[in-house]
C-alpha cells in the first residue's frame, strides 16, 4: 500500500474511534492524517509537504501565543470589563408579573 492510502485509511479509522470515544485527541490526529493523505494523493511531494507542514506549524504556534497572551494584556481588559459591567435589567422589570 502506498503512503497516501495508509494515511487516508488511518485518518478514517481515527475519526471513527473519536466518534465512539469522544473527547480525545484522536479526531485531531485523524484530520491531520486525512489532510496529509489527500495531499499526497493529489500529487504533493515531500518538499512541498515540509513547506506546508512548517507553515501550518508556525501559524498554529502564533495562534496559540495570541490566545495565551492577548486575554492577559492590558489592552484587552477594557473589552472584557465593558462586557462584565453592562447593566443587566431583571426580567421582572421587562415583563410585568401577572
Residue frames relative to the residue before (quaternion, step in Angstrom):
aa qw qx qy qz dx dy dz
X 1.0000 0.0000 0.0000 0.0000 0.00 0.00 0.00
X 0.4373 -0.6975 0.5023 0.2646 3.53 -1.04 0.75
X 0.6934 -0.4979 0.3360 0.3979 3.54 -1.30 0.37
X 0.6557 0.5155 -0.3318 0.4407 3.59 0.92 -0.82
X 0.6482 0.5074 -0.3225 0.4674 3.60 1.00 -0.75
X 0.6403 0.5207 -0.3246 0.4621 3.58 0.97 -0.81
X 0.6735 0.4911 -0.2992 0.4645 3.59 0.91 -0.88
X 0.6509 0.5113 -0.3222 0.4594 3.59 0.96 -0.79
X 0.6708 0.4827 -0.2981 0.4777 3.59 0.91 -0.89
X 0.6472 0.5143 -0.3194 0.4633 3.59 0.96 -0.83
X 0.6440 0.5249 -0.3211 0.4546 3.59 0.99 -0.78
X 0.6614 0.4943 -0.3077 0.4729 3.57 0.94 -0.87
X 0.6535 0.5087 -0.3131 0.4648 3.60 0.96 -0.86
X 0.6809 0.4884 -0.2987 0.4567 3.60 0.87 -0.88
X 0.6464 0.4869 -0.3304 0.4858 3.60 0.99 -0.70
X 0.6144 0.5336 -0.3424 0.4696 3.60 1.08 -0.66
X 0.6515 0.4948 -0.3122 0.4830 3.58 1.00 -0.77
X 0.6269 0.5304 -0.3350 0.4620 3.59 1.06 -0.69
X 0.6239 0.5254 -0.3420 0.4666 3.58 1.05 -0.67
X 0.6815 0.4747 -0.2867 0.4775 3.59 0.99 -0.83
X 0.7877 0.1474 -0.0571 0.5954 3.60 0.94 -0.91
X 0.1148 -0.8427 0.5219 0.0658 3.62 0.18 1.23
X 0.7193 0.4817 -0.3337 0.3731 3.51 -1.33 0.35
X 0.6110 0.5540 -0.3630 0.4335 3.58 1.19 0.05
X 0.6189 -0.5386 0.4220 0.3858 3.50 -1.32 -0.26
X 0.4254 0.7370 -0.4444 0.2798 3.58 1.29 -0.08
X 0.6290 0.5458 -0.3394 0.4374 3.60 1.04 -0.69
X 0.6614 0.4946 -0.3060 0.4736 3.58 0.96 -0.85
X 0.6565 0.4881 -0.3132 0.4824 3.59 0.97 -0.82
X 0.6297 0.5362 -0.3275 0.4569 3.59 1.06 -0.73
X 0.6555 0.4965 -0.3142 0.4744 3.58 0.99 -0.80
X 0.6426 0.5041 -0.3272 0.4753 3.58 1.01 -0.75
X 0.6444 0.5138 -0.3246 0.4641 3.60 1.02 -0.76
X 0.6469 0.5072 -0.3184 0.4720 3.57 0.99 -0.82
X 0.6487 0.5181 -0.3198 0.4567 3.57 0.94 -0.86
X 0.6761 0.4746 -0.2964 0.4793 3.59 0.89 -0.90
X 0.6386 0.5331 -0.3275 0.4481 3.60 1.02 -0.76
X 0.6649 0.4796 -0.3024 0.4863 3.57 0.95 -0.85
X 0.6078 0.5595 -0.3536 0.4387 3.58 1.05 -0.74
X 0.7088 0.4306 -0.2607 0.4941 3.58 0.84 -0.95
X 0.6188 0.5520 -0.3431 0.4412 3.60 1.05 -0.70
X 0.7160 0.4380 -0.2483 0.4836 3.58 1.04 -0.77
X 0.6879 -0.5424 0.2655 0.4027 3.58 1.23 0.29
X 0.4246 0.7003 -0.4787 0.3165 3.60 1.16 0.22
X 0.3163 -0.7545 0.5468 0.1781 3.56 -1.07 0.72
X 0.7189 -0.4479 0.3107 0.4313 3.54 -1.34 0.04
X 0.6212 0.5422 -0.3568 0.4391 3.61 1.01 -0.68
X 0.6826 0.4677 -0.2810 0.4861 3.55 0.90 -0.93
X 0.6186 0.5489 -0.3444 0.4443 3.59 1.06 -0.72
X 0.6529 0.5036 -0.3129 0.4714 3.59 0.99 -0.81
X 0.6511 0.5064 -0.3178 0.4677 3.59 0.98 -0.80
X 0.6868 0.4680 -0.2847 0.4777 3.59 0.84 -0.95
X 0.6616 0.5103 -0.3082 0.4549 3.59 0.94 -0.84
X 0.6539 0.5041 -0.3087 0.4722 3.56 1.00 -0.80
X 0.6440 0.5164 -0.3195 0.4654 3.56 1.00 -0.81
X 0.6612 0.4937 -0.3074 0.4738 3.59 0.92 -0.86
X 0.6481 0.5152 -0.3234 0.4583 3.62 0.97 -0.79
X 0.6576 0.4958 -0.3138 0.4725 3.60 0.95 -0.82
X 0.6639 0.4936 -0.3118 0.4672 3.61 0.92 -0.83
X 0.6357 0.5148 -0.3296 0.4714 3.60 1.03 -0.72
X 0.6475 0.5095 -0.3189 0.4684 3.59 1.00 -0.77
X 0.6416 0.5116 -0.3241 0.4708 3.59 0.99 -0.80
X 0.6583 0.4966 -0.3135 0.4710 3.61 0.92 -0.83
X 0.6423 0.5148 -0.3274 0.4638 3.60 0.97 -0.80
X 0.6598 0.4953 -0.3132 0.4704 3.59 0.95 -0.80
X 0.6423 0.5137 -0.3303 0.4631 3.58 0.98 -0.76
X 0.6770 0.4768 -0.2978 0.4750 3.59 0.91 -0.84
X 0.6499 0.5133 -0.3160 0.4628 3.57 1.18 -0.51
X 0.7972 0.3530 -0.1675 0.4602 3.59 0.82 -0.99
X 0.6121 0.5896 -0.3766 0.3685 3.63 0.94 -0.66
X 0.6891 0.4713 -0.3367 0.4354 3.67 0.72 -0.79
X 0.7050 0.4469 -0.2862 0.4705 3.63 1.07 -0.48
X 0.5492 0.6151 -0.4151 0.3843 3.63 1.18 -0.11
X 0.5914 -0.6077 0.4059 0.3409 3.56 -1.19 0.61
X 0.6166 0.5499 -0.3631 0.4307 3.62 1.09 -0.47
X 0.6421 0.5193 -0.3197 0.4645 3.59 1.20 -0.44
X 0.5637 0.6636 -0.3698 0.3243 3.61 1.11 -0.66
X 0.6426 0.5194 -0.3747 0.4205 3.69 0.81 -0.70
X 0.6384 0.5204 -0.3409 0.4533 3.61 1.02 -0.67
X 0.6662 0.4908 -0.2979 0.4759 3.56 0.99 -0.85
X 0.6806 0.4910 -0.2976 0.4550 3.59 0.90 -0.90
X 0.6255 0.5360 -0.3520 0.4443 3.58 1.00 -0.72
X 0.6656 0.4925 -0.3031 0.4717 3.56 0.99 -0.77
X 0.6924 0.4789 -0.2850 0.4584 3.62 0.97 -0.80
X 0.7505 0.4005 -0.2231 0.4761 3.60 0.99 -0.74
X 0.3693 0.7187 -0.5133 0.2890 3.60 1.17 0.26
X 0.4952 -0.6681 0.4683 0.2987 3.55 -0.98 0.87
X 0.1776 -0.7822 0.5932 0.0688 3.51 -0.76 1.10
X 0.2430 -0.7667 0.5810 0.1249 3.56 -0.75 1.09
X 0.4396 -0.6969 0.4902 0.2843 3.59 -0.75 0.98
X 0.6086 -0.5877 0.3956 0.3574 3.54 -1.12 0.67
X 0.6144 0.5698 -0.3569 0.4129 3.63 1.02 -0.67
X 0.6598 0.4841 -0.3214 0.4766 3.60 1.10 -0.55
X 0.6566 0.4962 -0.3195 0.4697 3.59 1.10 -0.56
X 0.7823 0.1659 -0.0654 0.5968 3.57 0.87 -1.00
X 0.3478 -0.7504 0.5127 0.2303 3.60 -0.47 1.11
X 0.4098 -0.7043 0.5283 0.2386 3.54 -1.00 0.90
X 0.3617 -0.7472 0.5202 0.2005 3.56 -0.82 1.02
